[in-house]
């Protein structure tokens, strides 16, 4: 997985590209999951959006239908990835206890991808 300078989200996107080229299914799954979680964290709750009005008063044009997004700080992104890591660790343990060692090993390997990514970001 490539590291280097830049923000965590950018490094995840770059690492995803590298993992896809290498056909590393475990890393691709872990990185897509983490990037999706970051994207979800940027979403603004629906109850904070203004109510829809009459068509005559509605704005129109390019980008009007785009949902507003929150700007996450680097610490916010790191917290989301840490939460993903904790979720993977918990799921791996649950699968081990449930007697599914192959699935547990796969999820633990995904967690290791995230752990390595976080370790390289300090």
Secondary structure, DSSP 8 states (H G I E B T S, - for coil): ----SS-HHHHHHHHHHHHHHTT-HHHHHHHHHHHHHHHHHHB--GGGS-----GGGS--STTTTS--B----HHHHHHHHHHHHHHHHHHHHHHHHTT-HHHHHHHHHHHHHHHHHHHTT-
